[in-house]
Amino acid sequence: MKRFGQRGVGLLVLLALVMNLVVPAAAASTKQISQAVQTSADYMLSAVPGPAVSAIGGEWAVIGLARSGCTVPKGYYEDYYDQVVDYTVRHKGVLHTKKYTEYSRVILALAALGQDARNVGGYDLTAPLGDFDKTVYQGINGAIWALIALDSRDYPMPTGTATRQKYVDYILSKQHADGGWSLTGTTADPDVTAMALQALSGYRKQNKVATAVNQGLNCLSGLQNADGSFSTYGTATAESCAQVLTALCQLGITPEDKRFIKKNNTVVDALLNYCLTNGSFCHTKGGQSDLMATEQSFYALIALMRMNAGQSPLYSMEDVSSLLGTERVGGQSGKHPDVQTHSLVNPGMTFSDVAGHPNRDAIQTLARYGIVSGKGAGKFAPKDSLTRAEFAAMAINALGLTQKWTTAFSDVKISHWFSGYVGGVCHYGIASGKGNGRFDPNGTITRQEAAVMVARAAALCGMDTEMTSAQIRRALVGFSDYVTAADWAQGSLAFCYSNDILDGAALDVRPTQAISRGEAAQMFCVLLEKADLLQ
């Protein structure tokens, strides 16, 4: 993004985002991405201990933190919201008389917090965006961010001379012959081109928009450097990489699209080259920590990880519930501090193959909370079995735990998509290996193995999983085959049946039978409900 007097319209993204049971778009870079995000979370909280009404260290910090689901200090969001209300009231609803991106930026931050920008201290902050001429006073930048802001929660169009279509047409009218956009001149700039594509992403059903977007993508492909990076005014920057990556994710295009691979380098590879050891990003290679570059780089990584996880795009925030007063929501008093509560991220999500399935409600619940995803083509495959690696991923996602890459097992390589999940379940004591230095990640998980892992997860959630020998016998005696369960699994099976995590209506335990994806979803859904971790 450009560095003008207003310091541009930048985005901060900071993340501890959980990824679902899918192989990441860039499996070989998953560890690097996650590590960059984790270290940057700490950096950003130290660099922005209290966000202000400001383009840098303000709204974009709030947006990044809120979209990431990262834990923030008590009162963090409330203090910011109070500042917004106070600032708005003191200025009688006028955030700026010339730069209407000031309104767009605050609208986006409020959307990320689940707050309605139409009533801030009695003022409607979306109203100014109804004035077309004043909004585009800044040129294409004003139109781009007005459209993104209004679409963030599908706000009704404010009364005035502007319409959504008018902003779309204005952006289209500024496209250059080379297929790109810029703030000045007639030659494409990657930053502005990427931002224009972000704004137009939701209007591709219009033929003219679809054509313009394709031309813009081809333009960006031609502008990409050999190392995967992008340059603005002849200088490769982290911000340029971040904007292009965000645009691709907003459009649902993987960075591994052949148009955006140059000499085996993607824009993700290029962006990570700007990441410093303290978690910050530099503006240009070899430079020092730069907050603006860090903000934009992190929101780009968030956009990527949200896309990989099958979650709503970065700027689609209509489903966000209020985050004010949610420093500590849900969970049992004895839960491990790393276990997180979940909020709805995909309301209404379902799969075409779960209708009539006994585990349908559980599957849909976990999908709507962003804990599981399907197997492609809108299907979940509830009857399919799970591998030990897939079950490990479900456990980490369900508890909101951080992945921990491991080299402890001969059959789990750092480059494997499941390495962080396997390391995570072992780190938190949810699972262990199969002996001889192996985890058997591709082996099928049985019902009794699943019960043991879920019971250990329940203990992390603060639930009392201890049962006496008599309690275990009473819980299992009604099942004809309970004696075939391994001694090491009987206590966990008894806990799961006693808490309805396993369905006690069946007459047999089937301890060594492979558990299905639907049954696993049922187990974790009940666990999370019992542990009060679903908001």
C-alpha positions as CSV (number, residue, x, y, z in Angstrom):
1,M,0.0,0.0,0.0
2,K,1.1,3.5,-0.7
3,R,2.8,5.7,1.9
4,F,1.1,9.0,1.7
5,G,0.5,11.6,4.3
6,Q,-2.5,9.7,5.7
7,R,-0.2,6.6,5.9
8,G,-2.6,4.9,3.5
9,V,-5.5,2.6,4.2
10,G,-3.6,-0.2,5.8
11,L,-4.6,-3.4,7.6
12,L,-3.1,-5.0,10.6
13,V,-3.7,-8.7,11.0
14,L,-2.7,-10.7,14.0
15,L,-3.7,-14.2,14.4
16,A,-4.0,-17.4,16.4
17,L,-6.5,-18.8,13.9
18,V,-7.4,-22.4,13.9
19,M,-7.2,-24.3,10.6
20,N,-9.7,-27.1,9.8
21,L,-9.3,-30.7,8.5
22,V,-8.0,-29.7,5.1
23,V,-4.6,-29.8,3.6
24,P,-3.4,-26.2,3.5
25,A,-3.0,-24.5,0.1
26,A,0.7,-24.3,0.6
27,A,1.5,-27.4,2.7
28,A,5.3,-26.9,2.6
29,S,4.9,-23.3,4.0
30,T,2.4,-24.1,6.7
31,K,4.9,-24.1,9.5
32,Q,6.5,-20.9,8.3
33,I,3.2,-19.1,8.1
34,S,2.0,-20.3,11.5
35,Q,5.3,-19.4,13.2
36,A,5.2,-15.9,11.6
37,V,1.7,-15.4,12.8
38,Q,2.4,-16.7,16.4
39,T,5.4,-14.5,16.9
40,S,3.8,-11.5,15.4
41,A,0.8,-11.9,17.8
42,D,3.1,-11.1,20.7
43,Y,4.8,-8.3,18.8
44,M,1.6,-6.6,17.9
45,L,0.2,-6.7,21.4
46,S,3.4,-5.1,22.6
47,A,3.5,-2.5,19.8
48,V,-0.2,-1.6,20.1
49,P,-1.1,-2.1,23.8
50,G,-4.0,0.2,23.5
51,P,-5.5,1.0,20.0
52,A,-6.5,4.5,19.3
53,V,-8.7,6.2,16.7
54,S,-5.9,6.1,14.2
55,A,-4.9,4.6,10.8
56,I,-1.8,3.0,12.2
57,G,-1.9,1.3,15.6
58,G,-5.6,1.8,15.7
59,E,-8.5,0.5,13.7
60,W,-6.4,-2.0,11.7
61,A,-5.1,-3.5,15.0
62,V,-8.6,-4.0,16.2
63,I,-9.7,-5.5,12.9
64,G,-6.8,-7.9,12.9
65,L,-7.2,-9.0,16.5
66,A,-10.9,-9.4,16.2
67,R,-10.8,-11.4,13.0
68,S,-8.0,-13.6,14.3
69,G,-9.9,-14.6,17.5
70,C,-6.7,-13.9,19.4
71,T,-7.0,-13.4,23.2
72,V,-6.6,-9.7,24.1
73,P,-6.1,-8.0,27.5
74,K,-9.2,-7.3,29.5
75,G,-10.9,-4.1,28.3
76,Y,-8.9,-3.9,25.1
77,Y,-11.9,-3.7,22.8
78,E,-14.1,-1.8,25.2
79,D,-11.5,1.0,25.7
80,Y,-11.2,1.3,21.9
81,Y,-14.9,1.5,21.4
82,D,-15.3,4.1,24.2
83,Q,-12.6,6.2,22.4
84,V,-14.6,5.9,19.1
85,V,-17.8,7.1,20.8
86,D,-16.0,9.9,22.6
87,Y,-14.2,11.0,19.5
88,T,-17.4,10.9,17.4
89,V,-19.4,12.8,19.9
90,R,-16.7,15.5,20.4
91,H,-16.5,16.0,16.7
92,K,-20.2,15.9,16.2
93,G,-20.1,12.9,13.9
94,V,-17.5,14.5,11.5
95,L,-14.4,12.3,11.4
96,H,-12.9,14.3,8.5
97,T,-14.1,16.8,6.0
98,K,-12.0,15.6,3.1
99,K,-10.7,12.1,3.7
100,Y,-13.8,9.8,3.8
101,T,-11.6,6.8,4.1
102,E,-11.6,7.8,7.8
103,Y,-15.2,6.7,8.0
104,S,-14.6,3.5,6.1
105,R,-11.8,2.5,8.4
106,V,-13.8,3.0,11.6
107,I,-16.8,1.3,10.1
108,L,-14.7,-1.8,9.3
109,A,-13.3,-1.8,12.9
110,L,-16.7,-1.6,14.4
111,A,-17.9,-4.4,12.1
112,A,-15.1,-6.6,13.3
113,L,-16.3,-6.0,16.9
114,G,-19.9,-6.8,15.9
115,Q,-21.0,-3.2,16.4
116,D,-23.4,-1.3,14.2
117,A,-21.7,1.8,12.8
118,R,-25.1,3.4,12.3
119,N,-25.4,4.3,15.9
120,V,-22.2,5.5,17.5
121,G,-22.9,8.0,20.2
122,G,-26.1,8.8,18.3
123,Y,-24.3,9.4,14.9
124,D,-24.6,7.3,11.8
125,L,-21.0,6.8,10.5
126,T,-22.2,5.2,7.3
127,A,-24.2,8.3,6.3
128,P,-21.3,10.3,4.8
129,L,-20.6,7.5,2.3
130,G,-23.9,8.3,0.7
131,D,-22.3,11.5,-0.7
132,F,-20.6,10.3,-3.9
133,D,-18.6,13.4,-4.7
134,K,-17.2,13.8,-1.2
135,T,-16.3,10.1,-1.0
136,V,-14.4,10.1,-4.3
137,Y,-12.6,13.4,-3.5
138,Q,-9.7,11.1,-2.6
139,G,-10.1,9.4,-6.0
140,I,-10.3,5.7,-6.5
141,N,-9.1,5.1,-2.9
142,G,-12.3,6.6,-1.5
143,A,-14.6,4.5,-3.7
144,I,-12.7,1.3,-3.0
145,W,-12.9,1.5,0.8
146,A,-16.4,2.9,0.9
147,L,-17.5,-0.2,-1.0
148,I,-15.5,-2.6,1.2
149,A,-16.9,-0.9,4.4
150,L,-20.5,-0.9,3.3
151,D,-20.3,-4.5,2.2
152,S,-18.6,-5.7,5.4
153,R,-22.0,-6.0,7.2
154,D,-24.2,-5.5,4.1
155,Y,-25.2,-2.1,5.3
156,P,-28.2,-0.5,3.5
157,M,-27.0,2.2,1.2
158,P,-27.1,5.6,3.0
159,T,-29.4,8.3,1.6
160,G,-27.6,10.5,-0.9
161,T,-26.1,10.7,-4.4
162,A,-24.1,7.4,-4.1
163,T,-25.1,3.8,-4.8
164,R,-23.1,0.7,-4.6
165,Q,-23.3,0.4,-8.4
166,K,-22.1,3.9,-8.8
167,Y,-19.0,3.1,-6.8
168,V,-18.5,-0.1,-8.8
169,D,-18.8,1.8,-12.1
170,Y,-16.4,4.5,-10.8
171,I,-13.8,1.9,-10.0
172,L,-14.2,0.2,-13.4
173,S,-13.9,3.6,-15.2
174,K,-10.5,4.1,-13.6
175,Q,-9.0,0.8,-15.0
176,H,-6.0,1.3,-17.3
177,A,-5.4,-0.2,-20.6
178,D,-2.9,-2.6,-19.0
179,G,-5.7,-4.0,-16.8
180,G,-4.6,-2.5,-13.6
181,W,-5.3,0.5,-11.4
182,S,-3.3,3.3,-9.8
183,L,-3.9,6.5,-7.8
184,T,-2.2,8.6,-10.4
185,G,-1.0,8.1,-14.0
186,T,-1.9,5.5,-16.5
187,T,0.3,2.6,-15.5
188,A,-0.9,-0.1,-13.1
189,D,0.3,-0.1,-9.5
190,P,0.1,-3.6,-7.8
191,D,-1.1,-2.2,-4.4
192,V,-4.0,-0.2,-5.9
193,T,-4.8,-2.9,-8.4
194,A,-5.1,-5.4,-5.6
195,M,-7.3,-3.1,-3.5
196,A,-9.6,-2.6,-6.5
197,L,-10.0,-6.3,-6.9
198,Q,-10.8,-6.7,-3.2
199,A,-13.6,-4.2,-3.6
200,L,-15.0,-5.7,-6.8
201,S,-14.8,-9.3,-5.5
202,G,-18.4,-9.4,-4.5
203,Y,-19.8,-8.1,-7.8
204,R,-18.3,-10.6,-10.3
205,K,-21.8,-11.8,-11.3
206,Q,-21.8,-8.7,-13.4
207,N,-20.1,-9.6,-16.7
208,K,-18.3,-6.2,-16.9
209,V,-16.9,-6.7,-13.4
210,A,-15.9,-10.3,-14.1
211,T,-14.0,-9.1,-17.2
212,A,-12.3,-6.3,-15.3
213,V,-11.3,-8.7,-12.5
214,N,-9.7,-11.1,-15.0
215,Q,-7.8,-8.3,-16.7
216,G,-6.6,-7.1,-13.3
217,L,-5.4,-10.6,-12.3
218,N,-3.5,-10.9,-15.6
219,C,-2.0,-7.6,-15.0
220,L,-0.8,-8.6,-11.5
221,S,0.6,-11.8,-12.9
222,G,2.7,-9.8,-15.3
223,L,3.9,-7.5,-12.6
224,Q,5.1,-10.3,-10.3
225,N,8.8,-10.5,-9.8
226,A,11.0,-13.6,-10.2
227,D,11.1,-14.1,-6.4
228,G,7.3,-13.9,-6.1
229,S,7.2,-10.3,-4.8
230,F,5.6,-7.2,-6.2
231,S,7.1,-3.7,-6.6
232,T,5.6,-0.3,-6.3
233,Y,7.5,2.5,-8.1
234,G,10.3,0.1,-8.7
235,T,10.8,-1.1,-5.1
236,A,9.7,-4.4,-3.9
237,T,7.8,-4.1,-0.6
238,A,6.0,-6.2,2.0
239,E,2.9,-4.1,1.6
240,S,2.7,-4.8,-2.1
241,C,2.9,-8.6,-1.4
242,A,0.3,-8.3,1.3
243,Q,-2.2,-6.5,-0.8
244,V,-1.9,-8.9,-3.7
245,L,-2.2,-11.9,-1.3
246,T,-5.3,-10.4,0.3
247,A,-6.9,-9.8,-3.1
248,L,-6.3,-13.4,-4.2
249,C,-7.8,-14.7,-1.0
250,Q,-10.8,-12.3,-1.2
251,L,-11.4,-13.8,-4.7
252,G,-10.9,-17.3,-3.5
253,I,-7.8,-17.9,-5.6
254,T,-5.0,-19.9,-4.1
255,P,-1.5,-18.4,-4.2
256,E,-0.4,-21.6,-5.9
257,D,-2.5,-20.6,-9.0
258,K,-0.1,-21.1,-11.9
259,R,-0.5,-17.4,-12.9
260,F,1.2,-16.4,-9.6
261,I,4.2,-18.7,-9.4
262,K,7.4,-17.3,-10.7
263,K,10.4,-19.6,-10.7
264,N,8.7,-21.8,-8.1
265,N,8.1,-18.7,-5.9
266,T,4.7,-17.6,-4.7
267,V,3.7,-14.3,-3.2
268,V,3.5,-16.1,0.2
269,D,7.1,-17.1,-0.1
270,A,8.0,-13.5,-1.0
271,L,6.0,-12.0,1.9
272,L,7.7,-14.3,4.5
273,N,11.1,-12.9,3.4
274,Y,10.1,-9.6,5.1
275,C,9.4,-11.2,8.4
276,L,11.9,-10.4,11.2
277,T,12.8,-12.6,14.1
278,N,10.8,-10.5,16.6
279,G,7.6,-11.2,14.6
280,S,7.4,-7.8,12.9
281,F,7.8,-7.1,9.2
282,C,10.0,-4.6,7.4
283,H,8.9,-2.4,4.5
284,T,11.8,-3.4,2.2
285,K,14.2,-6.3,2.6
286,G,17.0,-5.7,5.0
287,G,15.0,-2.9,6.7
288,Q,13.9,-2.4,10.3
289,S,10.5,-3.2,11.9
290,D,7.8,-1.2,10.4
291,L,4.3,-1.1,12.0
292,M,2.5,-0.3,8.7
293,A,4.2,-3.2,6.9
294,T,3.5,-5.5,9.8
295,E,-0.2,-4.6,9.9
296,Q,-0.7,-5.3,6.3
297,S,1.4,-8.4,6.2
298,F,-0.5,-10.0,9.0
299,Y,-3.9,-9.3,7.7
300,A,-2.8,-10.9,4.4
301,L,-1.7,-14.0,6.3
302,I,-5.1,-14.0,8.1
303,A,-6.9,-13.8,4.8
304,L,-4.9,-16.8,3.6
305,M,-5.5,-18.9,6.7
306,R,-9.2,-18.1,6.7
307,M,-9.5,-19.2,3.1
308,N,-7.6,-22.4,3.8
309,A,-9.9,-23.1,6.7
310,G,-13.0,-22.6,4.7
311,Q,-14.1,-19.6,6.7
312,S,-15.6,-16.3,5.6
313,P,-13.3,-13.8,3.8
314,L,-11.5,-11.2,5.8
315,Y,-13.9,-8.4,5.1
316,S,-17.2,-10.5,5.3
317,M,-18.3,-9.7,8.9
318,E,-22.0,-9.7,8.8
319,D,-22.1,-12.8,11.0
320,V,-19.8,-11.4,13.8
321,S,-21.4,-11.3,17.2
322,S,-20.5,-8.5,19.7
323,L,-17.0,-8.9,21.1
324,L,-17.5,-6.2,23.7
325,G,-17.4,-7.6,27.3
326,T,-16.1,-11.0,26.1
327,E,-12.7,-11.2,27.7
328,R,-13.8,-14.4,29.5
329,V,-16.8,-16.0,27.9
330,G,-17.7,-19.7,28.6
331,G,-15.5,-22.5,29.7
332,Q,-15.2,-24.3,33.0
333,S,-13.2,-22.7,35.8
334,G,-10.5,-25.4,35.7
335,K,-9.9,-25.4,32.0
336,H,-6.3,-25.1,30.7
337,P,-5.6,-21.4,29.8
338,D,-4.8,-22.3,26.2
339,V,-8.2,-23.8,25.6
340,Q,-10.4,-21.3,23.8
341,T,-14.1,-20.6,23.4
342,H,-15.6,-20.4,20.0
343,S,-17.9,-17.9,18.2
344,L,-20.0,-18.5,15.1
345,V,-18.1,-17.8,11.9
346,N,-20.2,-19.6,9.3
347,P,-23.9,-19.3,10.3
348,G,-26.2,-21.4,8.1
349,M,-23.3,-23.6,6.8
350,T,-24.3,-27.1,5.9
351,F,-23.3,-30.0,3.6
352,S,-25.3,-31.8,0.9
353,D,-24.7,-35.3,2.3
354,V,-25.7,-34.9,5.9
355,A,-29.5,-34.6,5.5
356,G,-31.1,-37.3,7.5
357,H,-27.8,-38.4,9.1
358,P,-28.0,-39.0,12.8
359,N,-25.0,-36.7,13.4
360,R,-26.2,-33.9,11.2
361,D,-26.8,-31.4,13.9
362,A,-23.3,-31.9,15.4
363,I,-21.6,-31.7,12.0
364,Q,-23.4,-28.5,11.1
365,T,-22.6,-27.0,14.6
366,L,-18.9,-27.6,14.3
367,A,-18.9,-26.3,10.7
368,R,-20.7,-23.2,11.7
369,Y,-18.2,-22.6,14.5
370,G,-15.3,-23.1,12.1
371,I,-14.0,-26.2,13.7
372,V,-14.4,-28.7,10.8
373,S,-14.8,-28.4,7.1
374,G,-15.9,-30.7,4.4
375,K,-14.1,-32.9,1.9
376,G,-14.9,-30.7,-1.1
377,A,-17.9,-30.3,-3.4
378,G,-20.0,-29.2,-0.5
379,K,-19.8,-32.7,1.2
380,F,-18.7,-33.8,4.6
381,A,-18.6,-37.6,4.0
382,P,-20.0,-38.4,7.5
383,K,-19.7,-42.2,7.1
384,D,-16.0,-42.1,6.2
385,S,-13.4,-43.2,8.8
386,L,-10.7,-40.8,10.1
387,T,-7.0,-41.2,10.3
388,R,-5.2,-40.5,13.5
389,A,-3.8,-37.3,12.0
390,E,-7.3,-36.1,11.0
391,F,-8.6,-36.8,14.5
392,A,-5.6,-35.0,16.0
393,A,-6.5,-32.0,13.8
394,M,-10.1,-32.1,15.0
395,A,-9.0,-32.2,18.6
396,I,-6.7,-29.2,18.2
397,N,-9.3,-27.2,16.4
398,A,-12.1,-28.1,18.8
399,L,-10.1,-26.8,21.8
400,G,-8.7,-23.9,19.9
401,L,-5.1,-24.9,20.7
402,T,-2.0,-23.8,19.0
403,Q,-0.2,-26.2,16.6
404,K,3.2,-27.5,17.8
405,W,5.4,-28.8,15.0
406,T,7.2,-32.0,16.0
407,T,10.2,-34.1,14.8
408,A,9.6,-36.7,17.5
409,F,8.2,-39.4,15.1
410,S,9.9,-41.0,12.2
411,D,6.6,-41.0,10.2
412,V,5.8,-37.3,10.8
413,K,7.8,-34.8,8.8
414,I,7.8,-31.1,9.4
415,S,6.5,-30.6,5.8
416,H,3.4,-32.8,6.4
417,W,0.2,-30.8,6.8
418,F,-0.6,-32.7,10.0
419,S,2.8,-32.1,11.7
420,G,1.5,-29.2,13.8
421,Y,-1.6,-31.1,14.8
422,V,0.3,-34.2,15.8
423,G,2.8,-32.2,17.8
424,G,-0.1,-30.3,19.4
425,V,-2.0,-33.3,20.7
426,C,1.2,-34.8,22.0
427,H,2.3,-31.5,23.7
428,Y,-1.0,-31.2,25.5
429,G,-1.2,-34.9,26.5
430,I,-4.2,-35.7,24.3
431,A,-2.4,-38.4,22.4
432,S,0.9,-40.2,22.2
433,G,2.6,-42.4,19.6
434,K,2.2,-46.0,18.7
435,G,5.6,-47.1,19.9
436,N,9.0,-47.5,18.1
437,G,9.1,-43.8,17.4
438,R,6.0,-43.8,15.2
439,F,2.7,-41.9,15.4
440,D,1.0,-43.8,12.6
441,P,-0.7,-40.6,11.2
442,N,-2.4,-42.4,8.4
443,G,-3.7,-45.2,10.5
444,T,-7.4,-45.5,11.2
445,I,-8.5,-44.4,14.7
446,T,-10.8,-46.8,16.6
447,R,-13.7,-45.9,18.9
448,Q,-11.7,-46.7,22.0
449,E,-8.7,-44.6,20.9
450,A,-11.1,-41.8,20.1
451,A,-12.7,-42.1,23.6
452,V,-9.3,-41.8,25.3
453,M,-8.3,-38.7,23.3
454,V,-11.6,-37.0,23.9
455,A,-11.5,-37.8,27.6
456,R,-8.1,-36.3,27.8
457,A,-9.3,-33.3,25.9
458,A,-12.2,-33.0,28.4
459,A,-9.8,-32.8,31.2
460,L,-8.0,-29.9,29.5
461,C,-11.5,-28.3,29.3
462,G,-11.7,-28.4,33.1
463,M,-14.1,-31.4,33.2
464,D,-13.8,-34.0,35.9
465,T,-12.9,-37.2,34.1
466,E,-11.8,-39.3,37.1
467,M,-14.0,-42.3,37.8
468,T,-13.8,-45.1,40.3
469,S,-13.7,-48.8,39.3
470,A,-17.2,-49.2,40.5
471,Q,-18.4,-46.2,38.4
472,I,-16.6,-47.5,35.4
473,R,-18.3,-50.9,35.7
474,R,-21.7,-49.4,36.2
475,A,-21.3,-47.2,33.1
476,L,-20.2,-50.1,30.9
477,V,-22.0,-53.1,32.3
478,G,-25.0,-52.6,30.0
479,F,-22.9,-53.1,26.9
480,S,-22.5,-56.8,25.8
481,D,-19.0,-56.3,24.5
482,Y,-17.5,-53.9,27.0
483,V,-15.0,-56.6,28.2
484,T,-13.4,-56.6,24.8
485,A,-12.3,-53.0,25.3
486,A,-8.7,-52.6,26.3
487,D,-8.1,-51.9,30.0
488,W,-6.4,-48.6,29.2
489,A,-9.5,-47.4,27.4
490,Q,-12.3,-48.5,29.7
491,G,-12.2,-45.5,32.0
492,S,-12.3,-43.1,29.1
493,L,-15.2,-45.1,27.4
494,A,-17.1,-44.9,30.7
495,F,-16.6,-41.2,31.0
496,C,-17.8,-40.6,27.4
497,Y,-20.9,-42.7,27.9
498,S,-21.7,-41.1,31.2
499,N,-21.5,-37.7,29.6
500,D,-23.4,-38.6,26.4
501,I,-20.3,-38.0,24.4
502,L,-20.8,-41.5,23.1
503,D,-24.4,-42.6,22.3
504,G,-25.5,-45.0,25.1
505,A,-28.5,-46.0,23.1
506,A,-26.4,-48.6,21.1
507,L,-26.2,-52.0,22.7
508,D,-22.5,-52.5,22.1
509,V,-19.3,-50.5,22.4
510,R,-17.4,-51.8,19.3
511,P,-14.2,-50.6,20.8
512,T,-11.9,-51.7,18.0
513,Q,-14.2,-50.5,15.2
514,A,-13.1,-47.5,13.2
515,I,-14.9,-44.3,14.2
516,S,-16.6,-42.3,11.4
517,R,-16.3,-38.6,10.7
518,G,-19.9,-38.1,11.8
519,E,-19.4,-39.9,15.1
520,A,-16.2,-37.9,15.8
521,A,-18.0,-34.7,15.1
522,Q,-20.8,-35.8,17.5
523,M,-18.2,-36.5,20.3
524,F,-16.5,-33.1,20.0
525,C,-19.7,-31.2,19.7
526,V,-21.1,-32.7,22.9
527,L,-17.8,-32.1,24.6
528,L,-17.7,-28.5,23.7
529,E,-21.3,-28.0,24.8
530,K,-20.7,-29.7,28.1
531,A,-17.5,-27.7,28.6
532,D,-19.4,-24.4,27.8
533,L,-17.0,-23.5,25.0
534,L,-19.5,-22.6,22.3
535,Q,-20.7,-19.0,22.5
